[in-house]
């Protein structure tokens, strides 16, 4: 599972998403499948707690065999 961070402005969101996709592909390749989530849209802007919340959801996801929901607009 890979958790990606997202930005709030439309243009920066598109650029951040593209950069995240490229980073995931460079690490995991393009031949397999990997679950990717971005929970900011579900949790809101947690400021200093955002990385911790993402880490917890990423660590717990395999235990419950479910990827965190990604609320896209």
C-alpha positions in Angstrom: 0.0 0.0 0.0 1.2 3.5 -0.8 -0.3 6.6 0.8 0.1 9.8 -1.1 -0.3 13.3 0.1 -2.6 15.7 -1.7 -2.7 19.5 -2.1 -5.8 21.7 -1.9 -5.6 24.0 -4.9 -6.7 22.4 -8.2 -3.5 23.1 -10.2 -1.2 22.1 -7.4 -3.4 19.0 -6.7 -3.0 17.9 -10.3 0.8 18.5 -10.2 1.1 16.7 -6.9 -0.9 13.8 -8.1 1.3 13.5 -11.2 4.4 13.6 -9.1 3.0 11.0 -6.7 2.1 8.6 -9.6 5.6 9.0 -11.0 7.2 8.3 -7.6 5.1 5.2 -7.0 5.9 3.9 -10.4 9.6 4.5 -9.9 9.6 2.6 -6.7 7.1 -0.2 -7.4 7.3 -0.4 -11.2 4.3 -0.7 -13.6 4.0 -4.5 -13.8 2.1 -5.2 -10.6 -0.7 -3.8 -8.7 -0.6 -1.7 -5.6 -3.2 0.0 -3.5 -2.9 3.8 -3.3 -4.8 6.0 -1.0 -5.0 9.7 -0.1 -7.1 10.2 3.1 -6.9 14.0 3.3 -10.3 14.4 1.7 -11.8 12.2 4.4 -9.9 13.5 7.4 -9.6 17.2 6.5 -6.5 19.3 7.0 -4.8 17.9 10.2 -1.8 20.2 9.9 1.0 18.6 12.1 -1.0 15.4 12.6 -1.4 14.6 8.9 1.7 12.5 8.5 0.9 10.5 11.6 -2.7 9.9 10.5 -1.6 8.7 7.1 1.0 6.5 8.6 -1.5 4.9 11.0 -4.0 4.3 8.2 -1.3 2.8 6.0 0.0 0.5 8.7 -3.5 -0.7 9.7 -4.9 -1.2 6.2 -3.2 -4.6 5.6 -4.3 -5.8 9.0 -8.0 -5.3 8.1 -7.4 -6.1 4.5 -8.9 -2.8 3.3 -7.5 0.3 1.7 -8.6 3.6 3.3 -11.4 5.3 1.3 -10.3 8.1 -0.9 -13.0 10.7 -1.3 -12.4 12.3 -4.7 -14.3 15.3 -5.9 
